[in-house]
């Protein structure tokens, strides 16, 4: 779920007039398992970054751009998104105010970060009716079906015409429509809206791509379990549910209950909220299947052990050749007690497993948490302190961006499965590996020509005696192919 804000102009006191929205998906927490399972590439994924030279980016509050700017330049080559609302931009029919979004598009381009747009309707004159869900200081609402699809298409056309020249090529339609606080209509209404938007986007810019709304992280977890139950794989479904939701149980009452048996799991999947989520997952997948939507948008805020079941689900339900992008990735942990080092290491594991599994773009959210948020605590972990000071997690993500920029993203070879987890980035004759042990047993990677190693985010030193890999991720760089570096792992 996205926490929106409005931004009128970045140049003149960026925090001033709030016009647009910026997101962070609301998510709602048994100790983590000893090791994360290995993952394989999801469907349609390639070993190259899709469209951007650096898969690791972030999503931030533009009202704090001045504090964040120095760090954001370290993420150059990545992608981010901005959520906009028809009702916010065009408060009165025919009178659009683009000032805030123009500033965001300009600043993104200056940072060397690709901007995607998420187009929402909101509730206003364009939709009729009265909003039932109002959130945040900007009073953001759910979206509803437009009363005039032709007028909606004209708005979409104006967005594409205006921001295509800024380099915007991807447009998501709505946000987390499985949640009533974001979408007031039915799955069928949503499909009709997407088809209207897709027709307009492609006619206006043939190079543009249409993206789904990004179903919520919790809803994806329900989809993972539901698919396995329907396939008669109930024990696997229970195991996947427990891994995925280990930090969520009880955070939303009976919507995410503890599950130890089939009856409990079926009751959880059958609640009104979760049934709705499964219906919206199904309609999203139908839009992908008939190619109305070009790109699948993933949201993930769980423990890294949930990545493997998520990728299995994506592999089974996404048409071959469909790009997968994680516009929202984070660490939901209510009352989390992890120290900064363990929180940062977990972040590295999450994003590298996603990259190894074929997710082409990964945006961490939030870049820095807002101390004035409604939860009153840091439920979602930031890479930076609120004032922009870089945390250990921030240093680590920047190091991953440096390693991946312009490189080919490669999963680890099957020969090390069960011993090592991680990902490799290959550029020319050099390979950079992010590795950690897949069990509690240390693994030794023998020395390789030109080998240098060290903690992620720290200076690398010569690896003359080889590298001992524990459950803490390390970075290893050598002038050899990945398979040769790992050929004699012991």
Secondary structure as UniProt FT lines:
FT   TURN            11..15
FT   TURN            43..44
FT   STRAND          56..58
FT   HELIX           62..64
FT   HELIX           65..72
FT   HELIX           73..75
FT   TURN            76..77
FT   STRAND          79..85
FT   HELIX           86..89
FT   TURN            93..94
FT   HELIX           99..111
FT   STRAND          114..120
FT   TURN            125..127
FT   STRAND          134..135
FT   TURN            136..139
FT   STRAND          140..141
FT   HELIX           149..163
FT   HELIX           164..166
FT   STRAND          170..173
FT   TURN            177..178
FT   TURN            180..182
FT   HELIX           187..204
FT   TURN            206..207
FT   STRAND          209..211
FT   HELIX           217..230
FT   TURN            231..232
FT   HELIX           234..244
FT   TURN            245..249
FT   TURN            251..252
FT   HELIX           254..256
FT   HELIX           262..269
FT   HELIX           272..289
FT   TURN            290..291
FT   STRAND          295..300
FT   TURN            304..305
FT   HELIX           306..317
FT   TURN            320..321
FT   STRAND          323..329
FT   TURN            334..335
FT   HELIX           340..356
FT   TURN            357..358
FT   STRAND          361..364
FT   TURN            371..372
FT   TURN            374..375
FT   TURN            386..387
FT   HELIX           392..404
FT   TURN            405..406
FT   STRAND          408..411
FT   HELIX           414..416
FT   TURN            417..419
FT   STRAND          420..427
FT   TURN            428..429
FT   STRAND          430..437
FT   STRAND          443..445
FT   TURN            449..450
FT   STRAND          452..455
FT   TURN            456..457
FT   STRAND          461..462
FT   TURN            464..465
FT   STRAND          467..469
FT   STRAND          474..478
FT   HELIX           482..485
FT   TURN            486..488
//
